[in-house]
Amino acid sequence: MNKTTLKPDLCIIGAGSGGLSVAAGAAQLGLDVILLEKDKMGGDCLNTGCVPSKALLAASKRAALHRKTDIKGVFANEPEIDYSAVKDHVADTINIIAPHDSPERFRSLGVNVVLQAGKFISKNTVETEEHVIKAKRFIIATGSRAVIPPIVGLNETDFYTNENIFELREKPEHLLILGVGPIGIEMAQAHMQLGCQVSVFDTATILPRDDQKNVAIVREALKQDGIMLYESVSIKEVIKGLDNKPTLIIENKQGEQLSISGTHLLVAAGRQANVDHLGLEQANIETSRSGIKVNQHLKTTNRKVFAIGDVAGGPQFTHVAGYHAGIIIRQICFGMFWTRVDYQALPWVTYCEPELAQVGLTEEAAIKQYGSEKIKVVEWHFDENDRAIAERQTKGQIRVVTNNKGKILGASIVGPHAGELIGLWGFAITTKQKIGAVTSMIAPYPTLGEVSKRAAGVWYTPSLFSDRTRRIVRIMKIIGSWF
């Protein structure tokens, strides 16, 4: 077969969040863009990640509301749940969003969408089934996939990952989950609220990257929901029963071996970059255990090739891929080659109940970086917030980390709508505001957002009501009597 040779300005491999954002921006700014995708447009986020998981969580939270007994005069009842129909809701959500990421839309923007796999055959050439592409620059945006840990018996056992759990129509009677990161915790709570029994296992403790005092509040909420947490255990073996149902053999800290049987198994033990079958060696592109090696400008070891999103080996979030796309557009379209990544104000959210959100450094990370004597941590609790009290959503708190001069280093919020509230602190870090800027804002009353202003106010409490301040007030009182 004779292949067509194409010479675009830009060739993008992968039509996930990052690849789509670069393609749309570059094409609308006048570049000749080819976008290669071997599977589904929209990538993991649309099809097997953020979108379906949040749709499932939305259904589970509606079910949980029915059971609440915390407001007088409104009586709880056990909701009737059709698990298969809930999956229809998940599929409908994907279908509503899918046209925004479709080949037709991107072709209308001027992107040459080619639904074929691409691989490098030289430093400046990518080949597909029908084309040879010699672009001025290339973007690798192939994302990541679920890690399958090397546990004895796992590969002989039927299990799910995020790539197929949303297609499951049969409600699990007892779901076993390997992994205590955001995916594992979100899926655990969603399935518990939808009427499943859930047990979660990991060699680590839950949500290890987050503020541990706020994680403790999430842990307690999960236990109150009835989720069985097996943290810091050794997972010895997975056994497939005669009825195809999985059993986990684990060993706890005391050296005791336990056997826990379930009906379904979900593996949510992390992500690994999709670097296979790309011909990276042919293009002199180096990789590491975490993904493709890139510098602060997202350039690979081949100066004509960039890597963005999960495959670039950094933080694996959809919003990071979008952030990377903006950096690439500034470099390629506007010649701003000095633009580099800066994760100082990177936010992330675990959409459990209560929500857990983080931006910047946690207390633990700040102590490690600066030392405990050079940082200050302030808190405010939702049970002191009037809106939260009225809505009976008082579980949680905000914790803000600064240096001794008030520079904001990070913030963590656990509580209602934490993911929405964390944006203020990300903006403050990005714009290099000190904590005094938050105290000076006017927050509408009554809102959950008041917790941010209150926490910032706590930072000044020791100095505001100190003996020194009282002396100043006494002096001003005397001076004022002269006028």
Secondary structure, DSSP 8 states (H G I E B T S, - for coil): ---EEE--SEEEE--SHHHHHHHHHHHHTT--EEEE-SS-TTHHHHHTSHHHHHHHHHHHHHHHHHH---STT---------HHHHHHHHHHHHHHHGGGGSHHHHHHTT-EEE-S--EEEETTEEE-SSEEE--SEEEE---EEE-----BTGGGS--B-TTTGGG--S--SEEEEE--SHHHHHHHHHHHHTT-EEEEE-SS-SSTTS-HHHHHHHHHHHHHHT-EEE-S-EEEEEEE-TTS-EEEEEE-TTS-EEEEE-SEEEE-S-EEE--TTS-GGGGT--EETTEE---TT-B-SSTTEEE-GGGGTS---HHHHHHHHHHHHHHHHH--TT-----TT-EEEE-SSSEEEEEE--HHHHHHHH-GGGEEEEEEEGGG-HHHHHTT----EEEEEEETT-BEEEEEEEETTHHHHTHHHHHHHHTT-BHHHHHTS---SS-TTHHHHHHHHHHHHHHHTSHHHHHHHHHHHHHHTT-
